[in-house]
Amino acid sequence: MIFVQSNDNDFDVKFEELLGRGKMDIAHVSAIVGDIIEDIKTDKNKALKSHIAKFDNWTPKSDEDLKITTESMKTAYENIDEALKDSLHLAYDRIKAYHEKQKPKSWFDTEENGTILGQKVTPVDSAGLYIPGGKAAYPSSLLMNVIPAQVAGVENIIVCTPTPDNEPNELLLAACHLCGVSEVYKVGGASAIAALAYGTETIPKVDVITGPGNIFVATAKKMVFGEVNIDMIAGPSEIGILADESANANHLAIDLLSQAEHDEMASSILITPSQKLADAVKIEIESWLTKLPRQKIARKSIEERGAIIVTQTMDEAIELMNKIAPEHLEVATMSPFELLPYIKHAGAIFLGHNTPEAIGDYVAGPNHTLPTGGTAKFYSPLGVENFMKKSSIISFSSAAINEIGQECALIANTEGLTAHEQSVRVRLK
């Protein structure tokens, strides 16, 4: 892994490499994804079945084979361990409670002359949620995408998930039942995104698509944006940690590895002004690696995309972390809330020694679908607003339009839009 001092001669070069950690070669796969999208637009279900046979190693015999039955979801839920069932319910309740606080409200404002201005907030009619499937299925991702859509009031929620060898992940099915989802389709990759964006004989066209996925899914979402809305273009998972000498090196090491075990492309970055802590964390990482079932994945991630940076001051550490704008940011310092005002860019911020990133992945409540690769500088976490849109409300009385209509007509005249000008003047006394 990169282990550097901020005052090293080659630090700027190495830091630039970290800033480019989230770049995906979308151009390389765009042609492939474009062909997949065109296939779905043209041949719909026929193309879907062909893609499933090619990518998921099974062939649907009929359109009905594309859909997962509610009975199988209920059976999966009934068969899971009671302790796990209770844990999923706890997660559901906490995620729902958090997102209910996010829900924007319509509002109206009345002026003395009779003008009424406001904003009407309404949910989209339908949402398509992409959830990775197969052996790497994550029921937590289902909860994090379904619940904000439900809180927003979306009537039609459509889930697509790949099922390699036609074997749906039972835990994912159980989570679907828990969330009350009834439309789940065995379709994955760019094919699923295209089906949700344009519709097929079986899968309805939606208004917004959310959810994580690989480079083909991310590219497809980028290409259908405009036909539908999307949440974000997400890349590999990542964690940044700001820490001082009060932090526990053993804890920080496993926190860094909690992202490294996701996949080889994940990034784990510690920035600290403490050389002693940095040295200790490096040793603890190696100790933890030997104990992990996913050691091979985590080791490659840490070795190729991990970094420990030792700075001169905590202010410098914060400045560097703001440039990185990590998906997850842990602040493991003596007084983390004192640093919060200076943190500008991060998808989710975990404050204090007892707040590991993993608690946010499952039961804390905030959404774990977060901007990656530095996009936290302009993207926000997935939330209720992703499933809602706003309409402006305008109502003028006779007195109101006479009060400011002349100014409106003058601006329209200046722009050379005569009909605009006259549509106001005909109403003036």
N, C-alpha and C positions, 0 to 999 in steps of 0.2 A: 504494500500500500504506500501511498505518498506520505512521507513523514518529513515535514519541512518547518523551518522557522520563517516568519514573515519578513525577516530582514536578510534572507539568503539572496545571493546574486541572481539566481534563476527562479526566484519565487513567482514573479509576474507571469512567466511562461507556464509554470505548473498550475497557477491559479486560473489562467485562461482555459486550460484543459478542463478544469472542474466546472467552469461556467458553461462549457459546451457539452456537459454530461448527458443532457436530455435530448440531444439532437437525434432525430430519427430519419433514416434515408427514405422518406416518403416518396421522393421522385423515383426511386428504384422500383417501388411496388405499385406506383400509380397506374401504369399500363395494365397490370394484372387486375387490379381492383376495378379499373374502368371497364374492362371486359366483363367482369362478374356483374357489375351494376347494369350494363346494357343487356346482358342475358336475362336478368330478372325483369327488367322493364319490358322486354320483348316477349319472353316465354313464360314468365311468372312461375306457377307451380311446377311446370315441367322442368324449368331451369333449376329450381330449388332442389328437386329430387335428384337431378344430375349432379349438382354440387355436393349434396349430402353423400351420395355414393362415392364421389371422388375424394372428399376431404374427411368424412366421418366413418367411412368403411361400412356403410349399410345402405340399402335401397328401400325407400318407402314404397309400399305397394299401392297405396291410395292416398288421396288428400287427407283422409282421416288419420293416417299414420303420422302426419306431421304434428298433430296435437297431443299433448299429454292430458290424460283424463283427470277430472277432479277426484274420481274414486282412487286413483293411484296416489294422488297427493295426500288424500286423507289417510290411506293405509300407511304411507311412509311416516306420516306424523304420529300415528298410533303406535308404530313400531320402535320409535326412538326411545332411548333411555330417559327415565323420568327426571333425573337430575339435569340432563341436557335440555329436556323440554322446558324445565323451570328456568334455565339459564337463557334460553331463547326468548321466553316470555319477559324476563327481566330486561333483556336488551330491547325488545319491542317497546315496552312501556316507557323506558327512559328515552329512547330515540324519538318516540312520538311526542312525549312531553316537551322535549327540547325544541322540536320543529314546530309545535303549536305556538310557541312564543315568537317564531319568525314570521308568521302569517301576516302579510300586509293588509291594511284596511282601506276601504274606499273612504273618501272624505269630500266635504263640500264647504265652501267659504262664500259668504254673502256680503256684498258691499252695500253701502247706504243707498246708492242709486238704482239698486235692483239687479246688479250683476251677480250671477251665480257661477262660480268656477269650482272645479273639483276633479276628482279622479275616481274612476270606477275600476275596481280590480276583480278580474274573473279568471277562473282556471281554464286551461286549454281543454278541449273536448277529449283528446286521447293522447296517451303517452306510451312510447315503446321503450322498454327497459332491456338492455343487453346485459346478461349475466354470464360470465365464463362458466363452462361446464366441464363434464368429464371428471377425471381424477382430481383435478385442481379446482373443483367447484367450491365457492365460498358463500354459504348461506348468509353471512353478515353483509355481503354486497347486495343481496336481494333486499334485506331489511332496509339498508341505507338508501336504496333507490325507490322502493315501493312506498315507504312510509311518508316521505315528503310529498309524493304525488297524491297519496290519500288525504293528507292534511290539507293540501291545496284544493281538494274537491274534484279531482279528475275522475270522470265517470268511467272511462274505458282505459284500463291499464293492460297492456300487452307485454308479455315477457318472452324473449327469445334466448335460448341457451343451447349450445351444441351438446350432442349426446353420442360420442364416439362408440361405435359398435352397437348403437341403439340401446345403450345402457344409461338411463338417466341417473344422476346422482341422487340417492335417496334422501340425504340430508337437505339438499336443495329443494326437493319436492316437499319435504316436511315444512320447510320455511315458507313455501308458497301457500300451503294450507293454513299455516298460522296467520299469514298476512291476508288471507281471504282472496287470493288471486285465482281467477278461474280460467284465464286464457294464457296458456304456456305452450310454446311451440319448440320442437326439437330442431332448431335451425341455428347455425353459428356463423362466425366470421363475417366477411364483407357481404355475404349472401343475405344474412339476417338484417344487416343495416339497410341494404337495398330494398328488401321486402317491406320493412317498416316505413321506409321513405316513400315508396311508390305503390305499395299494395300488391297483393296477388289474389287469386281466387279464394284463398283461405286466410291469409294474413292481411288484416286491414291496414290501410295507410294511416299514419299517426301524425300528430302535430309537432311533437318534440321527441328526440331520442337521447337517452342518457345511459351511462354505464361504462365500465372499464373494458379493455380488450387489448389484443396485441396490435402490432403495427398495421395489419390489414384492416382491423376494425377501426383503428384511429384514422387511417387514410380514407376509408369509406365514409366515416362521419364527416370528415373535412370536405369530401366531394359532394355529399348530398346536402350540406348546409346551404340554406336558401330555399330548398324544396321543403325542408323541415328545419326546426331549430335544434340545436344540440347543446349539451352542457359544456364540454371543453374537449380539447385534444390532449389526452393524457398519455404520458410516456411511462418509463420504468419507475418503480417506487423509490423513495429516497428519504433519508433522515439527516437533519443537521442537529448538532448538540453544542450549545454554549455552556461551558462549565468553568468553575473556579476550584480552588484547592479544597473546598468543603465537600466536593462531590466524591462519590464512591466509585472507584475505578472498575470494580467488578460489575457494578450495575450499568455503568456506561458502556462497557464492552458488550454485554448481552443486548443492550438497547440498540447498539450499532448493528449487531448481527441479526436483530429482529427484522431489519429491512434487507440485509444481505441474503437471508435465506429465501426471500421471495423469488429472485431469479438472478442470473449472472450479470444482468445489466443494471441492477439496483445500485444506488450510491449511498454511502454512509460516511458522514463527515463530522469530525470533532474539531472545534476551535476553542482553544483555551490559552490563557496567559501563564498557565502553570506547567513548566517543563516536567516537574515531578509527576503530576497527574498524567500527562501525555505518555511518559515512559511506562507508567503502571498500566494504563489502559491497553497499550500495545501488547504487553505481556499477558494480560487477562484475556484479550481477544484470542490469542493462540490457545490458551487453556480451555476456553469455551468451545472453540472450533472442534476440538477432538471429541466433544460430547454430543454434537449435533447430528441427528439423522440426516439432515440436508447439508452435511459438511462440505461436500463437493461443490454444490451451488454457492454456498455462503463464502467459501474460501476463494473461489474465482472472483466473486463480486468484490470482496474486500481487497484482494490483491490487485485487481485491475481498475477498480473504481472507488476504492476507499481512500480516506485521507485523514491525517491528523496534522493540524496546523497550530504551531505555538506562536502566539503574538506577544508584543511588548506590553500591551494593556488590554483590559476588557473592552474599552471603547473601540480599539482597533478590531477586536474580535467581532463585535457587533457590526461594525462597518463592513467587514468582509462577509458576514453572514447575510446581511441585507442585500449584498450583491448576488449572493447565491440564491436567495429567495427560495428556501427549501419547502418541499411538500409538508413535511413534519419538522417542527422545531422544538426540541427540549431545551429548557433553560434550567440547568442544574447548578444553581448558585445559592449563596447564603441568603440573598434577598432578591428573589426573581422578579417580584412585582415592581421593584425599583427600576429594573431594566426594561420593563414592558413598554413604557412610552417611547423608547428609542428603537424598538423593533418595528420596522416598516413593512417588511415583505415575508410572509410565511403563510402556508395553507392552513395549518393548525398549530397553535402554540401550547406547549405543555409545560406548566410552571411548577417548579419544586422538585425535590429529590424523590418524592413518592408518586410521581406522575409519569409513568413510562408511556411511550407512544402506543403500545399495545392496548392500553385501557381505552384509548380513543377509537381503536379499530372495532371494538365490540360493544361495550356497555356504558361508556361515559354519557353518550347522548348526541353530541355533535356529529355531523356527517363525516364519514371517512373517505368519501369520494372527493379528492383534493387536487388542486393544480400542481403539476410537476415541471421539472426542467427549467425552473426560473419563471414560469408563467404566473406564479403567485404575485408577481408585480402588477398583473392586470386581471387575473381571474380570481373568483371566490370559490369556496367549497360549494358542492351541490346543496341546494336547499329548496325550500318551498317556492321561492320566486322563480326557479327554473321551470315550474309547471304552471305559472300564472302569467297574465299579461295585463297591461294597463290601458285604459281608454280615458282620454281627456274629456271633461264635462264643461261645456260653455253655454251659458244662457244670458242674453242681454235684454233688458227692458227698453222701452222707448226712451226713457230718460237717460239710460246708460249709453245707448248708441249715439244719442245726440251729444253726449258729453265728450266722447273721444272719437266719434266717427269722422270728423273733419281731418284729424291727424292720420287716421287709417287711409282715407281716400287720397290724401296728399302723397303718402308713401307709395300707394298703388300707382298713382299717376306718374310719379318719378320713375318707377320701374317699367312704365309703358304698358301696363296691363289695364286697359280701359274698362273692360267688363268688371274686373275686380273693383275699380274705383266707383263705377256707376251702381254696382250692387249695394254699395254702402250709401251713396248719395240719395238714391231713391227712397231711402228710409229716414232721411234727415228732414227735420222741419225747417 
